Amino acid sequence: MSTPLPTEIVQAFTPAGVLRASINLGNPILAGRNAAGEPAGVSIDLARAFAERLGVGCELVVFEKAQASVEAVRGEQADIGFFAIDPLRGEGIRFTAPYVLIEGAYLVRQDSPLADNAEVDVPGRRVVVGQGSAYDLFLSRELKSASIERAPSSPDVVPTFMARNADVAAGVKQQLEADAARLGGLRLLPGRFMVIQQAMGLPAGRGETAQAALAAFVEEMKASGFVAEAMKRHGVQGAAVAPAA
């Protein structure tokens, strides 16, 4: 049985009396809706496990895209969240080490001349990403010649790519694979253009002691097999449990 957390740690995470967990449904590897329409996934399992550790109830604050989820934690409308680690997101949020690693991939039409990730960043190439996603933040820094166009959210990337007749769609490999299988006439470029480090985070104002407690929880969940079991239970593919910090 886990040792109960000190009262000051519990209070740091629960100013509203419950643990408010910000959940982003834009990343299907970590969260989505089950057959009953309720939020379900690895993020939800971790949120409830941490609330149990704190000895409080868990309230899910659900968003359709990453940026809104980030802003909820940054603005202290939520107490924890599940985010891809990125320098820009670090403003106002304290992160743990990652618990899951997710591949980012490129998708093109079947008849596209592109055959390699290195061929994407050339003048005139149009790349669609989900607005405010980790892929948007990363590619906005890394692409020097291609232009970036933004879909409203990560699940909208492929429909936007198709509607605008763009050259490349960028996002979660699993999501792109599912869209390609569903729509037909599409293919992924080999390999990956980045690896997302998915971590837990809390508002920066909650302090270093609270951050350390959340970081320790994440390490325990990885080491105990909780994260791996949750991924298996939810049928997650295209991701791996992150190594110990």
Contacts in CASP RR format, 6 or more apart in sequence:
PFRMAT RR
TARGET T0000
AUTHOR 0000-0000-0000
METHOD contacts of the structure
MODEL  1
MSTPLPTEIVQAFTPAGVLRASINLGNPILAGRNAAGEPAGVSIDLARAF
AERLGVGCELVVFEKAQASVEAVRGEQADIGFFAIDPLRGEGIRFTAPYV
LIEGAYLVRQDSPLADNAEVDVPGRRVVVGQGSAYDLFLSRELKSASIER
APSSPDVVPTFMARNADVAAGVKQQLEADAARLGGLRLLPGRFMVIQQAM
GLPAGRGETAQAALAAFVEEMKASGFVAEAMKRHGVQGAAVAPAA
2 53 0 8 1.000
2 220 0 8 1.000
4 55 0 8 1.000
5 53 0 8 1.000
5 54 0 8 1.000
5 213 0 8 1.000
8 209 0 8 1.000
9 54 0 8 1.000
9 209 0 8 1.000
9 210 0 8 1.000
9 213 0 8 1.000
10 54 0 8 1.000
10 55 0 8 1.000
10 56 0 8 1.000
12 206 0 8 1.000
12 207 0 8 1.000
12 209 0 8 1.000
12 210 0 8 1.000
13 19 0 8 1.000
13 54 0 8 1.000
13 56 0 8 1.000
13 79 0 8 1.000
13 80 0 8 1.000
13 202 0 8 1.000
13 206 0 8 1.000
13 210 0 8 1.000
13 213 0 8 1.000
13 214 0 8 1.000
14 54 0 8 1.000
14 56 0 8 1.000
14 79 0 8 1.000
15 76 0 8 1.000
15 79 0 8 1.000
16 59 0 8 1.000
16 79 0 8 1.000
17 56 0 8 1.000
18 51 0 8 1.000
18 56 0 8 1.000
18 57 0 8 1.000
18 58 0 8 1.000
18 59 0 8 1.000
19 47 0 8 1.000
19 50 0 8 1.000
19 51 0 8 1.000
19 54 0 8 1.000
19 56 0 8 1.000
19 57 0 8 1.000
19 58 0 8 1.000
19 59 0 8 1.000
19 79 0 8 1.000
19 80 0 8 1.000
20 59 0 8 1.000
20 61 0 8 1.000
20 77 0 8 1.000
20 78 0 8 1.000
20 79 0 8 1.000
20 80 0 8 1.000
21 43 0 8 1.000
21 44 0 8 1.000
21 47 0 8 1.000
21 50 0 8 1.000
21 51 0 8 1.000
21 58 0 8 1.000
21 59 0 8 1.000
21 60 0 8 1.000
21 61 0 8 1.000
21 78 0 8 1.000
21 79 0 8 1.000
21 80 0 8 1.000
21 81 0 8 1.000
21 82 0 8 1.000
22 61 0 8 1.000
22 63 0 8 1.000
22 69 0 8 1.000
22 70 0 8 1.000
22 72 0 8 1.000
22 73 0 8 1.000
22 77 0 8 1.000
22 78 0 8 1.000
22 80 0 8 1.000
22 81 0 8 1.000
22 82 0 8 1.000
23 31 0 8 1.000
23 39 0 8 1.000
23 43 0 8 1.000
23 44 0 8 1.000
23 47 0 8 1.000
23 60 0 8 1.000
23 61 0 8 1.000
23 62 0 8 1.000
23 63 0 8 1.000
23 69 0 8 1.000
23 81 0 8 1.000
23 82 0 8 1.000
24 30 0 8 1.000
24 31 0 8 1.000
24 43 0 8 1.000
24 63 0 8 1.000
24 64 0 8 1.000
24 65 0 8 1.000
24 66 0 8 1.000
24 68 0 8 1.000
24 69 0 8 1.000
24 82 0 8 1.000
24 83 0 8 1.000
25 31 0 8 1.000
25 32 0 8 1.000
25 33 0 8 1.000
25 39 0 8 1.000
25 62 0 8 1.000
25 63 0 8 1.000
25 64 0 8 1.000
26 32 0 8 1.000
26 64 0 8 1.000
26 65 0 8 1.000
26 66 0 8 1.000
26 153 0 8 1.000
26 154 0 8 1.000
26 155 0 8 1.000
27 66 0 8 1.000
27 102 0 8 1.000
27 154 0 8 1.000
27 172 0 8 1.000
27 175 0 8 1.000
27 198 0 8 1.000
28 155 0 8 1.000
28 172 0 8 1.000
28 174 0 8 1.000
28 175 0 8 1.000
28 178 0 8 1.000
29 42 0 8 1.000
29 100 0 8 1.000
29 102 0 8 1.000
29 172 0 8 1.000
29 174 0 8 1.000
29 175 0 8 1.000
29 236 0 8 1.000
29 238 0 8 1.000
29 239 0 8 1.000
30 41 0 8 1.000
30 42 0 8 1.000
30 43 0 8 1.000
30 82 0 8 1.000
30 100 0 8 1.000
30 198 0 8 1.000
30 236 0 8 1.000
31 39 0 8 1.000
31 40 0 8 1.000
31 41 0 8 1.000
31 42 0 8 1.000
31 43 0 8 1.000
31 44 0 8 1.000
31 82 0 8 1.000
32 39 0 8 1.000
32 40 0 8 1.000
32 41 0 8 1.000
33 39 0 8 1.000
33 40 0 8 1.000
34 40 0 8 1.000
39 60 0 8 1.000
39 62 0 8 1.000
40 234 0 8 1.000
41 230 0 8 1.000
41 234 0 8 1.000
42 100 0 8 1.000
42 227 0 8 1.000
42 230 0 8 1.000
42 231 0 8 1.000
42 234 0 8 1.000
42 236 0 8 1.000
43 81 0 8 1.000
43 82 0 8 1.000
44 60 0 8 1.000
45 226 0 8 1.000
45 230 0 8 1.000
45 233 0 8 1.000
45 234 0 8 1.000
46 82 0 8 1.000
46 99 0 8 1.000
46 200 0 8 1.000
46 218 0 8 1.000
46 221 0 8 1.000
46 226 0 8 1.000
46 227 0 8 1.000
46 230 0 8 1.000
47 58 0 8 1.000
47 60 0 8 1.000
47 80 0 8 1.000
47 81 0 8 1.000
47 82 0 8 1.000
48 58 0 8 1.000
49 217 0 8 1.000
49 221 0 8 1.000
49 226 0 8 1.000
50 58 0 8 1.000
50 80 0 8 1.000
50 200 0 8 1.000
50 214 0 8 1.000
50 217 0 8 1.000
51 57 0 8 1.000
51 58 0 8 1.000
52 58 0 8 1.000
53 217 0 8 1.000
61 72 0 8 1.000
61 77 0 8 1.000
61 78 0 8 1.000
63 69 0 8 1.000
63 72 0 8 1.000
64 153 0 8 1.000
64 155 0 8 1.000
65 130 0 8 1.000
65 131 0 8 1.000
65 132 0 8 1.000
65 133 0 8 1.000
65 152 0 8 1.000
65 153 0 8 1.000
65 154 0 8 1.000
66 83 0 8 1.000
66 84 0 8 1.000
66 132 0 8 1.000
66 133 0 8 1.000
66 134 0 8 1.000
66 154 0 8 1.000
67 131 0 8 1.000
67 132 0 8 1.000
67 133 0 8 1.000
69 78 0 8 1.000
69 81 0 8 1.000
69 82 0 8 1.000
69 83 0 8 1.000
70 83 0 8 1.000
70 89 0 8 1.000
70 93 0 8 1.000
72 78 0 8 1.000
72 81 0 8 1.000
73 79 0 8 1.000
73 80 0 8 1.000
73 81 0 8 1.000
73 83 0 8 1.000
73 93 0 8 1.000
73 201 0 8 1.000
73 202 0 8 1.000
73 203 0 8 1.000
74 91 0 8 1.000
74 92 0 8 1.000
74 93 0 8 1.000
74 203 0 8 1.000
75 203 0 8 1.000
76 203 0 8 1.000
76 205 0 8 1.000
79 202 0 8 1.000
79 203 0 8 1.000
79 206 0 8 1.000
80 200 0 8 1.000
80 201 0 8 1.000
80 202 0 8 1.000
80 214 0 8 1.000
81 200 0 8 1.000
81 201 0 8 1.000
81 202 0 8 1.000
82 198 0 8 1.000
82 199 0 8 1.000
82 200 0 8 1.000
82 201 0 8 1.000
83 89 0 8 1.000
83 93 0 8 1.000
83 95 0 8 1.000
83 134 0 8 1.000
83 198 0 8 1.000
83 199 0 8 1.000
83 200 0 8 1.000
83 201 0 8 1.000
84 102 0 8 1.000
84 133 0 8 1.000
84 134 0 8 1.000
84 196 0 8 1.000
84 197 0 8 1.000
84 198 0 8 1.000
84 199 0 8 1.000
85 95 0 8 1.000
85 98 0 8 1.000
85 197 0 8 1.000
85 198 0 8 1.000
85 199 0 8 1.000
86 134 0 8 1.000
86 137 0 8 1.000
86 138 0 8 1.000
88 137 0 8 1.000
89 95 0 8 1.000
89 137 0 8 1.000
90 204 0 8 1.000
92 203 0 8 1.000
92 204 0 8 1.000
92 205 0 8 1.000
93 201 0 8 1.000
93 202 0 8 1.000
93 203 0 8 1.000
93 204 0 8 1.000
94 201 0 8 1.000
94 202 0 8 1.000
94 203 0 8 1.000
94 204 0 8 1.000
94 205 0 8 1.000
94 206 0 8 1.000
94 207 0 8 1.000
94 208 0 8 1.000
94 210 0 8 1.000
94 211 0 8 1.000
94 214 0 8 1.000
95 199 0 8 1.000
95 200 0 8 1.000
95 201 0 8 1.000
96 199 0 8 1.000
96 200 0 8 1.000
96 201 0 8 1.000
96 211 0 8 1.000
96 214 0 8 1.000
96 215 0 8 1.000
96 217 0 8 1.000
96 218 0 8 1.000
96 245 0 8 1.000
97 199 0 8 1.000
97 215 0 8 1.000
97 218 0 8 1.000
97 219 0 8 1.000
97 242 0 8 1.000
97 245 0 8 1.000
98 197 0 8 1.000
98 198 0 8 1.000
98 199 0 8 1.000
98 242 0 8 1.000
99 198 0 8 1.000
99 199 0 8 1.000
99 200 0 8 1.000
99 218 0 8 1.000
99 221 0 8 1.000
99 222 0 8 1.000
99 227 0 8 1.000
99 241 0 8 1.000
99 242 0 8 1.000
100 198 0 8 1.000
100 227 0 8 1.000
100 231 0 8 1.000
100 239 0 8 1.000
100 240 0 8 1.000
100 241 0 8 1.000
100 242 0 8 1.000
101 195 0 8 1.000
101 196 0 8 1.000
101 197 0 8 1.000
101 198 0 8 1.000
101 239 0 8 1.000
101 240 0 8 1.000
101 241 0 8 1.000
101 242 0 8 1.000
102 172 0 8 1.000
102 173 0 8 1.000
102 174 0 8 1.000
102 195 0 8 1.000
102 196 0 8 1.000
102 198 0 8 1.000
102 238 0 8 1.000
102 239 0 8 1.000
103 172 0 8 1.000
103 173 0 8 1.000
103 191 0 8 1.000
103 192 0 8 1.000
103 194 0 8 1.000
103 195 0 8 1.000
103 196 0 8 1.000
103 238 0 8 1.000
103 239 0 8 1.000
104 135 0 8 1.000
104 170 0 8 1.000
104 171 0 8 1.000
104 172 0 8 1.000
104 173 0 8 1.000
104 192 0 8 1.000
104 193 0 8 1.000
104 194 0 8 1.000
104 195 0 8 1.000
104 196 0 8 1.000
105 170 0 8 1.000
105 171 0 8 1.000
105 172 0 8 1.000
105 173 0 8 1.000
105 176 0 8 1.000
105 177 0 8 1.000
105 188 0 8 1.000
105 189 0 8 1.000
105 191 0 8 1.000
105 192 0 8 1.000
105 193 0 8 1.000
106 114 0 8 1.000
106 117 0 8 1.000
106 120 0 8 1.000
106 127 0 8 1.000
106 168 0 8 1.000
106 169 0 8 1.000
106 170 0 8 1.000
106 171 0 8 1.000
106 188 0 8 1.000
106 189 0 8 1.000
106 193 0 8 1.000
107 158 0 8 1.000
107 161 0 8 1.000
107 168 0 8 1.000
107 169 0 8 1.000
107 170 0 8 1.000
107 171 0 8 1.000
107 176 0 8 1.000
107 179 0 8 1.000
107 180 0 8 1.000
107 186 0 8 1.000
107 187 0 8 1.000
107 188 0 8 1.000
107 189 0 8 1.000
108 114 0 8 1.000
108 167 0 8 1.000
108 168 0 8 1.000
108 169 0 8 1.000
108 186 0 8 1.000
108 187 0 8 1.000
108 188 0 8 1.000
108 189 0 8 1.000
109 185 0 8 1.000
109 186 0 8 1.000
109 187 0 8 1.000
110 184 0 8 1.000
110 185 0 8 1.000
110 186 0 8 1.000
110 187 0 8 1.000
112 167 0 8 1.000
112 187 0 8 1.000
114 120 0 8 1.000
114 167 0 8 1.000
114 168 0 8 1.000
114 189 0 8 1.000
115 189 0 8 1.000
115 190 0 8 1.000
116 189 0 8 1.000
116 190 0 8 1.000
117 189 0 8 1.000
117 190 0 8 1.000
117 191 0 8 1.000
117 192 0 8 1.000
117 193 0 8 1.000
120 127 0 8 1.000
120 143 0 8 1.000
120 146 0 8 1.000
120 167 0 8 1.000
120 168 0 8 1.000
120 189 0 8 1.000
120 193 0 8 1.000
121 142 0 8 1.000
121 143 0 8 1.000
121 144 0 8 1.000
121 145 0 8 1.000
121 146 0 8 1.000
122 145 0 8 1.000
122 146 0 8 1.000
123 145 0 8 1.000
123 146 0 8 1.000
124 145 0 8 1.000
124 146 0 8 1.000
124 147 0 8 1.000
124 167 0 8 1.000
125 145 0 8 1.000
125 146 0 8 1.000
125 147 0 8 1.000
125 167 0 8 1.000
125 168 0 8 1.000
126 146 0 8 1.000
126 147 0 8 1.000
126 149 0 8 1.000
126 164 0 8 1.000
126 166 0 8 1.000
126 167 0 8 1.000
126 168 0 8 1.000
127 139 0 8 1.000
127 143 0 8 1.000
127 146 0 8 1.000
127 147 0 8 1.000
127 148 0 8 1.000
127 149 0 8 1.000
127 166 0 8 1.000
127 167 0 8 1.000
127 168 0 8 1.000
127 169 0 8 1.000
127 170 0 8 1.000
128 148 0 8 1.000
128 149 0 8 1.000
128 150 0 8 1.000
128 151 0 8 1.000
128 157 0 8 1.000
128 160 0 8 1.000
128 161 0 8 1.000
128 164 0 8 1.000
128 166 0 8 1.000
128 168 0 8 1.000
128 169 0 8 1.000
128 170 0 8 1.000
129 135 0 8 1.000
129 136 0 8 1.000
129 139 0 8 1.000
129 148 0 8 1.000
129 149 0 8 1.000
129 150 0 8 1.000
129 151 0 8 1.000
129 157 0 8 1.000
129 169 0 8 1.000
129 170 0 8 1.000
129 171 0 8 1.000
130 136 0 8 1.000
130 150 0 8 1.000
130 151 0 8 1.000
130 152 0 8 1.000
130 153 0 8 1.000
130 154 0 8 1.000
130 156 0 8 1.000
130 157 0 8 1.000
130 171 0 8 1.000
131 150 0 8 1.000
131 151 0 8 1.000
131 152 0 8 1.000
131 153 0 8 1.000
132 150 0 8 1.000
133 153 0 8 1.000
133 154 0 8 1.000
133 171 0 8 1.000
134 196 0 8 1.000
135 154 0 8 1.000
135 170 0 8 1.000
135 171 0 8 1.000
135 172 0 8 1.000
135 194 0 8 1.000
135 196 0 8 1.000
136 148 0 8 1.000
136 150 0 8 1.000
138 194 0 8 1.000
139 148 0 8 1.000
139 170 0 8 1.000
139 193 0 8 1.000
140 148 0 8 1.000
146 167 0 8 1.000
146 168 0 8 1.000
149 160 0 8 1.000
149 164 0 8 1.000
149 166 0 8 1.000
151 157 0 8 1.000
151 159 0 8 1.000
151 160 0 8 1.000
151 161 0 8 1.000
152 160 0 8 1.000
154 171 0 8 1.000
154 172 0 8 1.000
154 175 0 8 1.000
155 175 0 8 1.000
157 169 0 8 1.000
157 170 0 8 1.000
157 171 0 8 1.000
157 175 0 8 1.000
157 176 0 8 1.000
158 169 0 8 1.000
158 175 0 8 1.000
158 176 0 8 1.000
158 179 0 8 1.000
158 180 0 8 1.000
158 183 0 8 1.000
158 186 0 8 1.000
160 166 0 8 1.000
160 169 0 8 1.000
161 168 0 8 1.000
161 169 0 8 1.000
162 183 0 8 1.000
169 176 0 8 1.000
169 179 0 8 1.000
170 193 0 8 1.000
172 196 0 8 1.000
173 188 0 8 1.000
173 192 0 8 1.000
173 238 0 8 1.000
174 236 0 8 1.000
174 237 0 8 1.000
174 238 0 8 1.000
174 239 0 8 1.000
176 188 0 8 1.000
177 188 0 8 1.000
179 186 0 8 1.000
180 186 0 8 1.000
180 187 0 8 1.000
180 188 0 8 1.000
197 242 0 8 1.000
198 239 0 8 1.000
198 242 0 8 1.000
199 218 0 8 1.000
200 214 0 8 1.000
200 217 0 8 1.000
200 218 0 8 1.000
201 211 0 8 1.000
201 214 0 8 1.000
202 210 0 8 1.000
202 211 0 8 1.000
202 214 0 8 1.000
215 245 0 8 1.000
218 245 0 8 1.000
219 244 0 8 1.000
219 245 0 8 1.000
220 226 0 8 1.000
221 227 0 8 1.000
222 241 0 8 1.000
222 242 0 8 1.000
222 244 0 8 1.000
223 244 0 8 1.000
225 241 0 8 1.000
227 241 0 8 1.000
228 241 0 8 1.000
230 236 0 8 1.000
231 239 0 8 1.000
231 241 0 8 1.000
END
